[in-house]
């Protein structure tokens, strides 16, 4: 089977989201052939290069999402009219708002109108050339302005000013850049058996177009729902900009879920978001992220090596992790168990994380002045801030091995990776009830409300005082993690989904003999694998296509070594 893996800002680059997951998936499914279609996020990411790719990766095609040079395409009068109509319809749908959920009957005409406008722009780009210049033109801004001022438009859209319109137009141009790519021909995504988008949003947009132009089935995997990410990050924009961009991302998500053969959320929390955005329940299959359990096997099989008086927190240092509440909770823990230590292990995430780390260190120094056993001893703070790779904590496994209880104090969380790692290590855990925490824990740890230092402290004290309970919970947590969250179960799940989708996908091409009569079974599933699988006298045309589209048998392009696909 030939898989077109669609990524955005990750694989095959050295840095980025979902890089490790994609690499494990490709290496684990060595019986399949992969073509990588990657959208990069920055010039720096492209400059860092790729990770070593396995031999089953036949071809890599990349395109920058962070920049787009004007291709110099000048539309004629008819093309300009097509663009104005399609872009105007798109803007009108966005200005009509997203008050009704995509699953409501009232929103169905708007969803169809959005899809028609989106594919109309894609067809224009395919017929006339790239959309970069048109999307940056005054025509686009004026169409957006007319939609905002039209009767029935959202109140926030009617309040949009010129800077808001320019911002929205620029964001839409960036979001629609994949429409101008030359990936959607029979020699590109049209030659794969299945498109697998590693995330929603921009990464799935090429899959939508491959489905529209070539009938290629689409599988979408979302471990973090892109619409939710937009809600959390677009907080500084004006109300008009937020309303219009939110409407765009919501409509795009609904269209992706509608066209996809199967959507695989990474947890029930993401699944609820997808259902709310219009994904049908019959398409949803929860597939948990796969993680390497072998790195934590030694610690998990030796729980007695833990310090019985230490609490451990592991993760990226940022405000969403709410280390302030953890420090206040630890102050209560120290009152009940004076010998307890707190080890915070992690590096700051960006400038905001560095500032937050400094604030937490100052708070720790204020709450816990350096303590000394006597007048001539050097004081030591019971709270330590460390990073993996230091002399005491060489690996992540060493970090979890440093304490008897692992704590998670987040106020915002998707899939709690650090929690799963602690479970692999056989550690008892205390976590806040956010994101997919309850689903991951499944009764093998203690869960408390977020931003509640007292409840967090009481749970930590309860486990510190009960070694037998810690051991029991840790063993149950490790068994659950090994059953649900390993790389092996993740790969097996996607292998099964690939076969299911391809088995129920109709043949997209019909082979014809010299007289034009169809040849049943002349195009087997292996026809996309490079080689002569069909007779030389057969002609292949798209099902239902025009007669002039007939031509020689469609074969996959010769594999290009990954190092030459940049």
N, C-alpha and C positions, 0 to 999 in steps of 0.2 A: 504494500500500500504506500502511496506517496502522499505525504502530509505537508501542507503549507502552513508553517508555524508563524503566526503574526505577533510581533512584539513591539512595544513602544517604550523606549528608554531603558532597555535591559539587555537580554540575550541578543547577540553574542558578545556584547561589549563587556569590558572588565568590571565596570561598575553599573549599578542600576537596579531597579526593582525586578523581582522574579528571576534574576539571572541564575541563581543556584537551582531553583525549581525547574526551569526550562532545561538546564544542562542535565539534571538527573533524569528528566523525562526522556530526552533524546537518547541518552546513553542507555537507559533501561529498555527502550524499545528498539533495539538494534536490528530487529527483523524488518523494520519499516525504513523507508527512505524519507528524508526531510529536506524541504527547501525552506530557508529562513528568509522572511521578509520583515526587515527591522526598520523602525522609525527611531532616529536618534534624537536626544533632547538638547544636546549642546555640542559646541565645537570641542570643548575639553574632553567630553566623553568619546567623541570620534578619535581624538588624538591619542587616547590611552590604548586604543586597539582592541582586539578580540581575545577572548579566552581560547585555548586550544580546542578545536572542534573534532568530534569523532568522525570516522569514515562514512557513517550513514548520512551525514550532511552533504548533499550533492551540490547545493548552490546557495549563495547568500546574496541577497539584494538589499541595499540600504537606501534610505532617503532621509534627509534632515527635516525634522519637524520644527526646529528652532529658527530656521531661516529659509527664505525662498526668493531667489533672484527673479526679476522680471524676465520672462522668456521672450519678450518682444513681439508676442502674438497680437496682431491688430485685427479685431473683428470687423466684418462687414455689417451692413445695415441689418440684414436678416439675423445674423448671429447676435448683434447687440439687442435686437428685439427679444430674441429667445432668452438671453441672459436677464434682461429687465423683467420679463414675465416670471421666470423661475425664482429669481432672487426676491422679487416683490412678493410672491406667494409665500416664500420661506419667512420673510420678515413679517408678513401679515399673521402667520400662524404664531410666531413668537409674541407678537404684540397682543394677540388674543388671550395670552396667558396660559397658565397651567393649573388653574383652579380646580378643574375636573381632573380626576386621576385618569391615566390612560385606559383603565379598564371600564370606565363609564361609557355608556352608549353615546352620550352627547359629545364625547371627545373623538369618536371614530372618524367623522368627516374631517376634522382637523388633522388627525393622524395620517389619513390618506393624502391630504393636501401637502403635509410636510414631506411624506415619502415621495410624492410626485415631483415636488420642487427639488428635493435632494438628488433624485435620479435624473431629473431633467438637467441639472447642472453637470452631473457626471457625463451624461451623453453629449452635452455641448462641449465639454473638455475633450472627449474622445473624438468628436467630429472636427472640431475647429482648432484644437490646441489648448494649452494650459489656461487656467482661470486666474492666475496670479494678478495680472494686470487689471482684469475686469473686477475682481473682488476688492482691489485697492482704488478703484476709480470713483469719481464723483457720482456716477450713476448708482453705485451701491449705497453710498451714504444718503442720497436723495430718496431712494426706494425705502430705506430704513426710516427716514424721517416721515415720509408719507404714511407708512404703516403706523407709526407712533401717533400721528395726528388724526388718523381715520376715526370715524364714529365707532364706538364699541370697543376701542382699544383700552387696555388696562390703564388705570389712573396713574400708576407709577411710570408706565411707558409714555403717557401724554406729558409727563413732567420732564422728560429727557431733554437735555440741552445739547448744544453742539459738541462740547467735549465728551459727553456721554455717548453720543452717536458715533463719534470717531473711535472711541474706545471699543464699543461693541462691534463696529465694522472691522476693526483690526483683529479682535479676538475671533470673529467668525472666519476671517481670511486664514488665520492660523489653523483653526479647526478643520477647515475644508481643503487644506493643502493636499491630503491624500487623493482627492478627486482628480488632480492633475497628473498623477503618476501613470507611467506606461506599464503597469503591472497586470492589466486586466485583459490580456490577449491569450490566445490558445497556447502560446509558447511560455506564458507566465503562470499566473494563478489559474488560468483555464486548463492547465495540464495536470493539476493535482486532483487527487480523489477527495480530499477533505481539507478545509481551512480550519485551523485551530487558533483562535485568538487568545493570547495569554492574559488579556484583561479586556474590559469593556472600553467604551469611548473611542479615542483615536485609533487604538490598535485594532479594533473590530471593524472600523470603517472600510479598509480594503477587503475584508471578508464579505461585507455587505455588497460591495460592488462586484466581487467575483461571483457571488450568488445571483446578482441581478443580470450580469452580462453573460455568464457562462453556466449558471445553474449549479455551481459547486456548493455542496452543503457546508454549513458553518456550525462549529462548536465553540462556545464562548465560556471561558473560565474566569471567574471573578473571586479573588480572595479578599479584595477590598473594593466595594462598589464605587465606581467613579463618580456617580451623582452625589453620594454621601461625601466623598472627598471634596467635591466642589462646594457643597454647603459649608464644610468646615474651614475651607481656605479662603473663599471669596467673601471675607468679612469687612474689608476696608473699602470696597467699591461703593459707589453711590447706589441708592435704591433702584434707580432706573436700570443701571448696568447689571445689577444683581438679578433683577426680575427677568430681563431679556436673556441673559446668559443661562440662568437657571431653566427657563423655558426651553432653550435650545438643547441643553444637556439632557433634560427630561424627555423631550421628544426623540432625541437620538437614541437614548437608552431604550425607550419603548419600541422603536423600530428595530433595533438590534435584537431584542428579546423576541419580537414577533417573527423575524426572518430566521433566527437560529433554529437548527434542528434540536439541539440540546444545550441547556445552560447549566453549568456546574458551579454553584456557590461553594465557598470553602467552609461555611458553617451556617447554622440556622439564622443567625443575626443578618448575614448577607442575603440569605434566602428571603427573609421578610421584606427587606428593601426591594429586592427584585420583583416579588409579587406585587408590592405596592406600585411599582413602576410599569406593571402590565405583563410581566412574564407569566405564562400559563403554568399551572402546577404540573401538568403532564410532561412539561419539558424540563423541569428542575430535578437535578440529581446531585445531592450533596456529596462532594469528594473532599475529604480533609487534606490539608497540605502534608506532603511527605517529608519527614525529617530523618537524618542519619542517627539511628539509635546506637550504633557501634561506638561513637565517641564518648558516650556516657555509660557504657556497659560496666566498666570496672568500678565506677562509683556506685552505680545502681545495685551491683551485686555485693557491695561492702558497706551497708548503711551504718555500721557501727563505728566507722572512721570519723563521723561528724562530731564537731564541737557541740556538746549538749547545751551550752550557754550562749550560742551565737544565732542571730537572725541574719539572713542574707537577702539582699535585693539586687537583682541583675537586670540590666536593660540600658536603653539610651536615656541620657539625662536631658529632660525637657519638661516644660510646665505640665503637659498632659499626664505625666507620671505621678504628679502630686507628692513629691518627696517631702513637702512641708507638712502635710498631714501625717506622713510616716514618722517624721522626727517628733512631732507632738505626741503621737501614739507611743513612740519609744520612751518618751519621758514618763508616761504612765507605767510602761513595762518595767522601767528601772525602779520605780517605787515598790513594785511587787517582787521583782527579782533583781536585786542590786548587782549580781554578777554578770548580767546579760550584756552582750556586745552587739552592735549593729554594723554590718559590713555592707556598704553601698558600692557595688561594682558596675562600672560603666563609664563610657566617654560621653561628653556633651555633644548634642546634635546641633551644629551650626552656631552662629553668634548668639542666638537667643538661648540655646542650651548652655553655652559657656557662661552667660550672665546668670542664668538660673542656678548653675552649679555654684557660682560664687555666693549667691544669696543663701543657698542651702548650707554651705560651709560656715558662713557667718552665723546662721541660726543655730547650727550645731554647737559652735563655740559659745554661743550665748546660753543655750539650754543646758549644756554639759561642760562646765569649766574643767580644765585638766585636773584629773584626780591623782593623788599620790598616796602611797601607803604610809609614808612617814615624812618628817620634816627634811630629810636628806635624800629623798627619792625623787626621781623625775616623774612629773605627772603625765598621764596619758588620757586622751579623750576616748570614751567608749564608742564613739562613732568614727568610723574610718571610711575615707573615700579612695577607692582603688580602681585600677584598670586591668583588664586581662592582658597578660604578657609581662607582668611585673615579676619580681623575684619569688613572691609567695603564690601568685595565681598565674601559672603559665598558660593554662587553658580554661575554657568555659567550665569543663568538668571540675577543675580544681576550685572554681568559684562556688559551685553548688555544694561541693564537698566540705566547704569551710564552715557550714552551719547546719544545725539540726532542722531549722524551719526556714522555708523560702517564702518571702512576702511579695505581693504585688499590690500596689496602692493606686493604680491608675484611675483617672476619671473619664478618659476616653481610650478605648482599646478596640481593635478589630479582632484578629485571631492572636491570642496571647502566646507567642512563640516561647518566651522565657518560662512560662508556666509549663509548657509541654517538656521543655528541657529539664526542668526540676522534676517532673514526673518520671522521665527516663532515668533520672538519678535516684529514684526511690525516696524523694523527700516529701515530707508533710508540708502542705501549703496553706497560707492564709491569703485570700484574694478579695478584691472589691468586685461587686456585681456589676460589671460593665462588659459591653461587647459580647463575645462568645465564651466568657469565662465559665459560666454555669454549665454550658454544653460541654466544654472541654473537661472540667473537673468531674462532672457526673457523680457527685457524692463521695469523691475520694479526697476531699479537702474542705476547709472551712471558708465560707463566703460571707462577706459583710457588706453593708451599704457603702458607697463611695463617700468621701469627705466626712467620715465619721471616725475620728481618731480613737474615741473611747471604745467603740466596738472592735476596731482593729487591735487595740491593746489587749482587750479581754480575751480575744481568740488566741493571740500569740502567747499570753500567759498560760492559758489552758493547755496548749500543746507543750510548752516548755516544762510544765509540771507533770506531764503524763507521758513518759518515754514509751510505754507499751502502746498507747494510742498513736503516737507518732510513727512507730514501726508498722503498725497495722495499716494506717492510712497511706504511708509511703509505699508499702508493698502493693496495695490495691491501685494506687496511682500508676506505678510502674507497669503493672499488668494491663491497665486500660490504655496507656500510651503505646505499648508494644502491639496492642491489638488494632488500634485505630489510626495512629499517626506516624507510621513508618513509611519510608520511601517505597518499599515493596508493595504495600497496599495501594498507594497512590498510583503507581505504574500499572498495576493489575486493573485498577478501575478504569483508567483511560484506555488501556488496550481493549477492554470489553466495550467501551463506548464507541471507539473507532469502528470496530466490527459491526456494532449495531447500526450506526448511522449509514455506513456504506452498504450494508445488506438491504436496507430499505430505501435506498436512493435510486431512482430510475436511471437507466442509461441515458447520458446526455447527448450521445451521438448515434446516428443511424448509418450503418454501412450499406452502400448501394452497389449493385453489380453494374456491368457495362450497359445494360439496358435501362438502368434507373430503378430496378426493383429492389426492395429491401432484402438484406441478407441476415436472417435471424442468427443470433449467437456469433456473429462475425467479429464483434468487439468485446472480448472478454475483459474481466476486471484487470488483468495484467497488461492491458493494451497501453497503459500509461508508463509502464516500465520500459526504459530504453531497449529497443530490440525489434525485430520483425515478427510481430505477433499476428498480423493480418495479411491476407493475400494481396498481392500487388494489383489485382484487378478490381479491388473494392474502392469505392469512393465514400467519403465520410462527410455528412452534412449535419448541422444542428437540427435536432428534432423540431419539426414545424418551420424550419427556416426556408428562405427563398431558394429557388433552383440555382441562381447564379452563385450561391455560397458553396456549391459542390466543388470538391477539389481532391487532392491526394489524401491518403489516410493521415490522420493526425497522429503524430508521434511526439513524445516528450523530447525536449531539447537535450542534447548531450550533456551529461553532468559536468559542471564547471567546478574544479577544485575550490574548496572554501577560501583558500588564500588568494584566489584570483577574483573572488566575487565582490571585493570592496568597491 
